[in-house]
Amino acid sequence: MRDGMLSDHDELWRLLRSLDDPQGLEFPTGYDSRRERARFEQLAQRLDAAFGGACEVDRQVQDASLHGRIEVPAALTATGSRLVVSISNFGGMAVLAVDNPGVWTDEEAAELLHPDDGGRIGDALASLGYVLVPEEPLWQRYNGAWPRVQSWWDRFFDYL
């Protein structure tokens, strides 16, 4: 697993179930949108600095459990591929994907990801209190509080 990632299977599932707020589909109860936007903007700035160039930032996410995405262009990475950081509205969770979410298994992504890139992203996330979670378990069928949600990815990282 990549450095800084929550890799304990049981701990991950405890976290996901604890964040499955039956009162909030897009945002958890007590969500502070200004604070979360400020933290997201700080992350974008730190990734720009860490990679020595401008990352592409999607700030226009609506009707979603996803707060936003930050894409590090391939030209700025040691990996040689675009890196995508997806931030959830829930629990400060983040996912790091090579190329795009859903393209590679966690094992494949770990093999492709250059350690320097993983370290830069992991450090930026950790410094702001984000929790890096593996993507692959999120592909599993969702069985929580919202009957129409299809997967755990949809629940915490997608449009609803």
Secondary structure as GFF3:
##gff-version 3
##sequence-region A 1 160
A	DSSP	alpha_helix	9	19	.	.	.	ID=ss1
A	DSSP	alpha_helix	33	51	.	.	.	ID=ss2
A	DSSP	beta_strand	56	58	.	.	.	ID=ss3
A	DSSP	beta_strand	66	72	.	.	.	ID=ss4
A	DSSP	three_ten_helix	74	76	.	.	.	ID=ss5
A	DSSP	beta_strand	83	88	.	.	.	ID=ss6
A	DSSP	beta_strand	93	98	.	.	.	ID=ss7
A	DSSP	alpha_helix	106	112	.	.	.	ID=ss8
A	DSSP	alpha_helix	115	127	.	.	.	ID=ss9
A	DSSP	beta_strand	131	132	.	.	.	ID=ss10
A	DSSP	three_ten_helix	136	139	.	.	.	ID=ss11
A	DSSP	alpha_helix	152	157	.	.	.	ID=ss12
###
